[in-house]
């Protein structure tokens, strides 16, 4: 299952948690946990790409993690969804941009 499918499946939960985080300390803890867990998963992917030698030489491990968060973090998904892009289109575009930023050998996808 790809990141886009996970985000699509959990979009309502993310939205409710983030919208209600300032109203209740327990909700804030749940939101922080959920976002931390998601970021940790993206870090694992970045680390794996780095360990495989797939990340461009000028990109550090920390930068690879940040690039993953930039392209697949919740704000990126919110932006493409606000633009009205369906999940498959958003996923393809975000993947292509992340690959161009991170990978030594990436295959460009058609522009959206």
Protein Blocks (a to p, Z undefined) as FASTA:
>chain_A
ZZklmmmmmmmmmmmmmmmmmmpmklmmmmmmmmmmmmmmmmmmmmmmmmnopacfklcf
klmmmmmmmmmmmklmmmmmmnopafklmmmmmmmmmmmmmmmbdcddddZZ
